[in-house]
Amino acid sequence: MILKMNPYLNLAHPCLFRQVSGYACPGCGFTRATHSFITGDWAGIASMNAGFPLFGCLWLWCVLMLLSRQALLSHRIDEAITDVLIAAILAFGVVRNIAMWPWPLPG
């Protein structure tokens, strides 16, 4: 028997950052965005967590760096790419808490 989970139900752990601060963290909605990615609901990804592609790029880049055991391009460029991806994720965390088109404040 395959257990199917509906991520749109509140079965996941609540976001500690959101409970403490009242703001959505960059990862809020990531479980639902991952579900949308796996099921091929491309519009659902943007509506759940528009920063999903940034997280995917950072994850892929880190895995490639770990598997290569040496610099992919050069150590300075590798560090710069990692820093840019992390900065983009943090900037997304700030922007997503500002009510602006096309994304309203997370509910």
Secondary structure by P-SEA (a helix, b strand, c coil): cbbbbcccccccccccccccccccccccaaaaaaaaaaacaaaaaaacccaaaaaaaaaaaaaaaaaaccccccaaaaaaaaaaaaaaaaaaaaaaacccccccccc
